[in-house]
Amino acid sequence: MVPALVLCTVLAGAGPAIAQSSDAPIGPFVIDVRGALVPFGQDPTIAAHIGVLPTDMPKLGLGLNVGGHWYFLRWKAITFGVGALLHMSSAEHQRPADSELGIVVGPLIRTAIRTVVPQLSFNFGGRDGWSYLSGGISNVRLNLTKNGVEQPTVPTQTINYGGGARWFVKPHLAFNLDLRFYAMNPVPAAVDAIGQPRMTIMAFSAGVSIK
């Protein structure tokens, strides 16, 4: 429910700009390059599996999104597109020592994800600006290291969904906002793999689009 409300808020904010856009067809191609903010959270289950406190887990990461889309069909107010999205992000955290409180320095924990996701998009607007909803399915591995030692994790099927908008400030250059969610299936604990609960990682990104 919360991801859906946040996504609706972003798309609602894009409405005025899209309403002013040309009725000329979208596309046919767009390339996106965006920087991303990714709240990884401090999941207690994952923390327990690697032997640290939840507060030792990194909370906020930085990342990069690079995508390409081809718009192949327009039907009434909707333009359909297909493409792919590369997402890379990471975060790290180490609890500082405090001699007065008797707190020792914590372990250095690094969390990262890297995935290429096929995308099907539904686009609304025209050549000068449009909003979109898009999604796809891929396997995503949550990469974890503790003091430089890689922890045993495995990929899990992940549904990627989100939306955003593009505003073309020049004929071939646009400003692009995107809000995306990675809904990861749970991973049972095993001898050779860390257990992972069902979790959703959000990525908010901003950057440019070129057509």
C-alpha positions as CSV (number, residue, x, y, z in Angstrom):
1,M,0.0,0.0,0.0
2,V,2.8,2.5,0.9
3,P,4.8,1.9,-2.3
4,A,1.6,2.5,-4.4
5,L,0.8,5.7,-2.6
6,V,4.3,7.1,-3.1
7,L,4.2,6.2,-6.7
8,C,0.9,7.9,-7.2
9,T,2.2,11.0,-5.6
10,V,5.2,11.2,-8.0
11,L,2.9,10.7,-11.0
12,A,0.4,13.2,-9.8
13,G,3.2,15.8,-9.6
14,A,4.2,15.1,-13.2
15,G,0.6,15.8,-14.4
16,P,0.9,19.5,-15.1
17,A,4.0,19.1,-17.2
18,I,2.6,16.2,-19.2
19,A,-0.7,18.1,-19.8
20,Q,1.3,20.8,-21.7
21,S,3.2,18.3,-23.9
22,S,2.7,17.9,-27.6
23,D,0.4,15.3,-29.1
24,A,3.2,14.2,-31.4
25,P,4.1,10.5,-31.0
26,I,6.4,9.4,-28.2
27,G,9.8,8.0,-29.1
28,P,10.8,6.0,-31.0
29,F,13.8,5.5,-28.7
30,V,15.0,6.9,-25.4
31,I,18.1,6.3,-23.3
32,D,18.0,7.2,-19.6
33,V,20.9,7.9,-17.2
34,R,20.0,8.6,-13.6
35,G,21.6,8.7,-10.2
36,A,19.7,6.9,-7.4
37,L,19.0,7.0,-3.7
38,V,18.3,3.6,-2.3
39,P,17.1,3.0,1.3
40,F,18.4,-0.5,2.0
41,G,16.9,-0.6,5.5
42,Q,18.3,-2.6,8.6
43,D,16.6,-5.9,8.4
44,P,17.0,-7.9,11.7
45,T,16.8,-11.3,10.0
46,I,19.7,-10.6,7.6
47,A,21.7,-9.0,10.5
48,A,21.2,-12.1,12.6
49,H,22.4,-14.4,9.8
50,I,25.7,-12.5,9.5
51,G,26.1,-12.1,13.2
52,V,25.7,-8.3,13.6
53,L,23.1,-5.9,15.2
54,P,20.4,-4.5,12.9
55,T,21.9,-1.0,13.6
56,D,25.2,-2.2,12.1
57,M,23.5,-2.6,8.7
58,P,23.8,0.3,6.2
59,K,20.6,2.3,5.8
60,L,21.0,4.5,2.7
61,G,22.9,3.8,-0.5
62,L,23.7,5.5,-3.7
63,G,23.3,4.0,-7.2
64,L,23.1,4.3,-10.9
65,N,20.3,3.5,-13.3
66,V,20.9,3.2,-17.1
67,G,18.0,2.2,-19.3
68,G,16.9,2.0,-22.9
69,H,13.4,1.9,-24.3
70,W,11.8,1.4,-27.7
71,Y,8.2,2.6,-28.3
72,F,6.6,0.3,-30.8
73,L,2.8,0.8,-30.6
74,R,0.4,3.6,-29.9
75,W,-3.2,2.8,-29.0
76,K,-5.5,5.7,-28.1
77,A,-3.8,7.5,-25.1
78,I,-1.3,4.8,-24.4
79,T,2.1,4.2,-26.1
80,F,3.6,0.8,-25.4
81,G,7.3,0.4,-24.9
82,V,9.9,-2.4,-24.3
83,G,13.4,-2.1,-23.0
84,A,15.9,-2.9,-20.3
85,L,17.1,-1.3,-17.1
86,L,20.6,-1.7,-15.5
87,H,20.5,-0.9,-11.8
88,M,23.6,-0.8,-9.6
89,S,23.6,0.5,-6.0
90,S,25.5,0.0,-2.7
91,A,25.8,1.2,0.9
92,E,28.2,0.6,3.7
93,H,28.3,1.4,7.4
94,Q,30.6,0.9,10.3
95,R,29.7,1.7,13.9
96,P,32.2,4.2,15.3
97,A,33.9,3.5,18.6
98,D,33.1,5.6,21.7
99,S,35.6,5.2,24.6
100,E,33.4,7.1,27.1
101,L,30.5,4.7,26.6
102,G,32.7,1.7,26.2
103,I,31.6,1.0,22.6
104,V,34.1,-0.6,20.3
105,V,34.3,-0.1,16.6
106,G,31.7,-2.2,14.7
107,P,32.2,-4.4,11.7
108,L,32.3,-2.9,8.3
109,I,29.1,-4.0,6.5
110,R,28.5,-3.4,2.7
111,T,25.2,-4.1,0.9
112,A,24.9,-3.9,-2.8
113,I,22.6,-5.0,-5.7
114,R,23.2,-5.2,-9.4
115,T,20.7,-6.3,-11.9
116,V,19.5,-6.0,-15.5
117,V,15.7,-6.1,-15.8
118,P,13.6,-6.3,-19.0
119,Q,10.9,-3.6,-19.0
120,L,7.4,-3.3,-20.4
121,S,6.2,0.3,-20.2
122,F,2.8,2.1,-20.6
123,N,3.4,5.7,-21.5
124,F,1.0,8.7,-21.4
125,G,1.6,12.0,-23.1
126,G,3.4,13.2,-26.2
127,R,6.8,13.9,-27.7
128,D,7.6,16.9,-25.4
129,G,6.9,15.0,-22.2
130,W,5.2,11.9,-20.8
131,S,4.6,9.9,-17.7
132,Y,5.0,6.1,-17.6
133,L,4.4,3.0,-15.6
134,S,6.8,0.1,-16.2
135,G,7.9,-3.2,-14.8
136,G,9.7,-6.5,-15.3
137,I,10.9,-9.7,-13.6
138,S,14.5,-10.8,-13.0
139,N,16.7,-12.6,-10.5
140,V,18.4,-10.2,-8.1
141,R,21.2,-11.1,-5.6
142,L,21.6,-9.1,-2.4
143,N,25.4,-8.9,-2.1
144,L,26.7,-8.6,1.5
145,T,30.2,-8.3,2.8
146,K,31.4,-8.2,6.4
147,N,34.8,-6.8,7.0
148,G,35.7,-7.4,3.4
149,V,34.5,-11.0,3.5
150,E,31.7,-11.9,1.1
151,Q,28.7,-13.5,2.7
152,P,26.9,-16.5,1.0
153,T,23.8,-15.2,-0.7
154,V,21.9,-16.4,-3.7
155,P,19.7,-14.7,-6.3
156,T,16.0,-14.6,-5.9
157,Q,13.1,-13.8,-8.3
158,T,12.3,-10.2,-8.1
159,I,9.4,-8.1,-9.5
160,N,10.5,-4.7,-10.5
161,Y,7.8,-2.0,-10.9
162,G,7.6,1.8,-10.8
163,G,6.9,4.9,-12.8
164,G,8.0,8.4,-13.5
165,A,8.1,11.2,-16.0
166,R,10.2,12.9,-18.6
167,W,10.2,16.6,-19.4
168,F,12.0,17.5,-22.7
169,V,13.8,20.9,-22.2
170,K,15.4,20.5,-25.7
171,P,14.3,18.4,-28.7
172,H,16.5,15.6,-27.7
173,L,17.2,16.1,-24.0
174,A,14.9,15.6,-21.1
175,F,14.9,15.7,-17.3
176,N,13.7,12.4,-15.9
177,L,12.4,11.4,-12.4
178,D,11.8,7.7,-11.6
179,L,10.5,5.8,-8.5
180,R,11.1,2.1,-8.6
181,F,10.5,-0.9,-6.3
182,Y,12.3,-4.3,-6.2
183,A,10.0,-6.8,-4.5
184,M,12.3,-9.7,-3.7
185,N,11.0,-13.2,-2.9
186,P,12.2,-14.8,0.4
187,V,15.2,-17.1,0.5
188,P,15.2,-19.9,3.1
189,A,18.4,-20.3,5.2
190,A,20.7,-23.1,4.0
191,V,24.1,-24.5,4.7
192,D,25.5,-22.5,1.8
193,A,23.2,-19.5,1.8
194,I,22.0,-16.8,4.2
195,G,18.3,-16.6,4.8
196,Q,16.5,-13.6,3.5
197,P,12.8,-12.5,4.3
198,R,10.5,-11.2,1.7
199,M,11.5,-7.6,1.2
200,T,11.1,-4.6,-1.0
201,I,13.9,-2.2,-1.8
202,M,13.0,1.2,-3.2
203,A,15.1,3.4,-5.5
204,F,14.3,7.0,-6.2
205,S,16.4,8.4,-9.1
206,A,16.8,11.5,-11.2
207,G,18.8,12.3,-14.3
208,V,18.5,12.9,-18.0
209,S,16.9,11.2,-21.0
210,I,18.2,11.3,-24.6
211,K,16.2,10.6,-27.7
